[in-house]
Amino acid sequence: MKLEVVVVPVSDTGRAKEFYTGLGWRLDAEFADGHGFQVVQVTPPGSPASVIFGTGVTEQEPGTARGLHLVVSDIDAARDELKRGGADPSEVFHDAGGVFHHGGTDARMPGPAPDHGSYGSFLSFSDPDGNGWLLQEVTTRLPGRVDPSTTVFATTADLAAALRRAAAAHGEHEKRTGAADPDWPDWYADYMVKEQSGAELPL
């Protein structure tokens, strides 16, 4: 079962559409039946799940969605992108307890998690209705969190970052072996899949 759609309650469909597409989210569908029912579907870059909003699509009050999460590999770059897109993101923060984050603004500590530890850095932003989103920086998945048979990279930037990490690790591998590795493409592939799935990395 794959999460397909999250419904976000908005008061003005046109304004919401402008906001989310302004962030670079893909416009997938737009439908109106001429009798007051309207639905718009957008998808964040690289996300397998989409967002739907409109008129008559939810009984939730506009602006009441909270804790909607997006995952990024570079939270500082993502913050800059949000600002360019017209959002007003918070500063990057981490939680005082070091595990996930508290609701609202409780226990927020300024700045990223120590050493930008995976899962530990966040920022928040809201859409024009006040629906609350959070970005979480994930660079390495914990074991069992990703099926290694379905490894994917959401964007070219994510793939490039994974290649750089693999290149750095492979350089250390060749130092340990004292020889050039003619099978480096296989090593890179193994490293990148295992890093994303949280499996033990090759040496």
N, C-alpha and C positions, 0 to 999 in steps of 0.2 A: 504494500500500500504506500503510494507516494503522495505526499502533500501536494495538491494541485493548485488550490486557490485560497487566498485569505480575503475576506470581505472587509472593507474599510468604510465606516459610515461618514458620509460627507453631506454638506448642506447645499453645495453648488458644484454640480458635476463638471461644468466647463472650467471653473477655477481649479478644481482638483486635477483635471486632465492637464491643464497648462502647467501646474506645479510639477507633477510627476514626470511628464514628458520633458520638462525643462531640466530635470535631473539626469536626463539621458535614458530614462526607462522606455522600453520599446512599447509602442502602441499596437496591441494585438487585435483588438476588436472594439467596435462601437456600434450599439444597436439601440433603436428607439421604436416602439410600436405605434406611436402616434396617439396613445391613450394614457400618457403619463409614466409609462415604464421605460426606463433608460438604463443601459449598462455599458460601462467602459472597462476594458481589461488592459492592464499594463504589466510589464515584467521587468524587474531590475536586471541590469546587465549580468549575464551568466547564470541567472537563477533558474532552477527547474520549476519553481512555483511562481504563480502570478498573483496580482492584486486586482480585485474587482471593486468598483464603486459605481454609484448611480442613483437613480430614483426608483424606489420600490423594491430594492434588492436586499434590504435588511431592516429589522425593527429597532436596531440600535440607534441611540441618539447620536447625531453628528458630533465628532470629536471625542467620543468616549473610548476609542481603542487605545490601549496602552501596552507597552512592552513588546511591540513588534520588532523582531530582530533581523538584522542583516549581517552577514559575515564578510569581512574583507581581509586581505593579506597584508595591507599597509594602511593603517588607520590614519596616519598623517596625510598621506596622499589622498585618501578618501575624503578627509575633512576639507582639503583644498578643493576637491572636485564638487563637493556639496555647496561650498560657498560660491563657486563659479556658477553653479546651477540655480542659485537664488534661494537656497535654504539658509537657515541661520543656526549652524551646528554649535553645540557646546564645545568647550575645551575638552581635550582628551582627559579621561580620568580612569582611576582604578578603584577597586573596593577596599575598604579598610580591613575586611576579613580575608581578602585574597581569594575568595571563591565566588564566582559569578558576580552578582551585584544586588544590593538592596533595592526595594521598590522606591519610586520617586527619586529624591535626591539625597536620601539618607546614606551616610557612611561613604560619601564620595571623597576620594583623595585626589588632589591635583596631579596631573601628569600620567604618563603610561605606567603600566606595571613594571616592576624592576626587570631590567634587561629585555623589555618588551616580551615577557613570557607569554607563550601562546594561551589564548582564552582570557587573558587578564586585563586587556585595555579596551576601553569603551568610549563612545561619545553618544550624545543624544541630539535629536532634532524633531521638530513637529511640522505637520502639514498646515495649511491655512486654517483648518478647522480645529487644530489642536490634537489630532491623533498623534500619539507618541511613538517614535521609532528610536531604536538603539543600534549602533554599529559595534560589533565585537571583532577584535583582531585575532584571527586564528592563522598561525603559520605552520604548526605541526599538529596533526590530529592525535588524540589519545588512542591507544590500541582498541581495535574493534569498532571504531566510530565510522569507518569508511570501508566499503566492500572493495578489496583490491582488484577485483575483476571488472569494476566499473569506474576506474580512475578517469577523472575528467578535470580539465582546467577551465575555469569560468571565463577567463579573458587572456589575451596575449600577454598582458603584464604579469598575470599569475604564472603562466607557463615560463616566461622569461626569468622570473624570480626563482622558480623551481630549478631551472637549468643552471642559474648562477650558484645556487646552493649545492647542486650536484657537482658542478665543476670544482668548487672549493673543496668539497669532501673528497673528490677523486684525486685532486692534487695531493692531499694528505695520504691517500691510499698509495699513490705512486712513490711518495717519499718513503713510506714504510716498506714497500716491496723493493725499492731501489731500481725499478725498471719501468720503462714506458709500457702502458697497457694497450695492446692492439685491439682488445675487445671493449674499449671504453664505451661505445654506444650501449652495449648490453649492461654495463655497470651503471651508467647513467639511468637507463630505464628502470633497472631494479631498484636503485636508490630512490628515484622519484615516486615510484608506486608505493614502496614501503614507507617513505616519509609521509605520504598523504594518508595512508591507511593506518599509520601508527605502529607498524610492525618494526621489528628489530632491524636497524640499518646495517648494510654491508660494511665491512672494514676494508 
